[in-house]
Amino acid sequence: MVERKYRVFNGEATQPIPISALIQAANRFHCDIYMEVGAKQFNMKDYDECQSGVQNVNKICVVYFNGADEQEAEGRFQTLFGGYARAV
């Protein structure tokens, strides 16, 4: 299992990543991908879960990758979140 922390917003000028981009990226991989925000965990492949929980995140989140292609998935999400500069 790979765990990576990301800063979702890096100030007021930074725009959030669209939920559709996160879901599309998650669905490209066979591994399980979950985002943890506070005490709640959301399946990144489930639109309803993402819509209800991830939409208004403006802090640090933790993304978990678990499965055969977890390294590749982590690399893709690293790119989505702006590379290592945005990782915590």
N, C-alpha and C positions, 0 to 999 in steps of 0.2 A: 504494500500500500504506500502510495506517495501522498504526502500532505504538504500543501503550499499555502502560505498566507499572502493575501493581496490587500492593498489599500484601494478601495473602490473609487473614492474621490481623493484627489490630491489638491484640494483647494476649490474655490468657487468657479474658477475658469474651466475646470475639467468636467467634461460631460460623462455621464454614466455609459457603460457599455449596454447597447440594446439587448433586451432579453432574448429577442429572436436570434441574435448573433451567438449568444451563449448556448441556446438550445440547439441550433444548427451545428455548432462546433461539437457539442457533447454527443449528438447523434451520429457523428462520423466515426465514433470509436465503439468498440465492443465492451470496454470496461465500464464499471459503475462509476459515475461522477456525481458527487454530492457537494453542495455548498452549505457551510455552517455559518449562521449569523446569530450571534448570541447563543441562546440555548436551543435554537431550532435548526433543523437540518432539512435541506430541500434537494430532491432528485432533479438534477440539471437536465434530464431528458423528459421531464413531465411539465408541460406548459402550465397547467393549472397551479402546480406547486410553485413554480418560478414566478408566475404572475402574482400570486398572493404573498409570497415571502421575500423575494429578491428585489422587487421593483423599487422600493424606496431606501435601499441600503446606502448609507453614506459614511461608512466606517470600514474597519478592517474585517474581512471575511476569510474563512478557511475553506479551501477546496480540496476534496479528497478524491483520489483516483485509485481504483482497485480493480485489477484485471490484467489480461494478457498484454494489452497495448497501453498500459498506464503511462509509460514514459513518453510515448508519442502524444498522448492526450495532454499531458502536463506541458509539453513543449508548445502545443497549440494554444492552450490557455495562457501560457506565459506571454505569447505574442499578442493575444487579445488584450491582456491587461497592461500592455506597453513594455514588455520585457522586464529585465531584472531591476530596472529603475523603479518600477511600481510595486515589485514584490517586497514584502516586509521580512 
